[in-house]
Amino acid sequence: MPLIKPIIDIMIPLENYATINPDATLRQAALSLRQSFFELDGGMRTVAGPRAILVTDEDEKLLGILDFKSFLKNYFPQIGGLG
């Protein structure tokens, strides 16, 4: 039964998320998101990872999360009203 499955069995471990510092550029965030979200499997790209980047300080303390939707709103301001 899916509803009684433990969360630990379906969660994405923190080490699977890409991290970036708060002073990074939007371009750097795009590259990090791409690396996190896509994985090469036999030379083919497959959707694999989380659609978010963890923003951390120099001590790796979590400061925030940049998700794909937020990235798009800032990279393409004309679609900022979506969602």
C-alpha positions, 0 to 999 in steps of 0.5 A: 500500500503506497500510503503506508510506505515510509517517507525515507523510502521515497524522499530525495536525500540531501546529497542528491541536490546540487548546492550553490552559494548565494552570490552565484549568478543566474547562469551558474544556477542554470548550469547547476540545475541542469547538472542536478536534473539531468543524468547521462545514462549510456550517453542518453539524457534522462530526467533523474534528479530534483528540480531544485538547488539548495542555496548554502553558505560557506559552512554548508548551512542551508539558506534557501532553495531555488526551484525550477519554477522560481528560476524560470520566473527570474530568467524569463520575466515575461512568464513570471505570472504563470502559476 
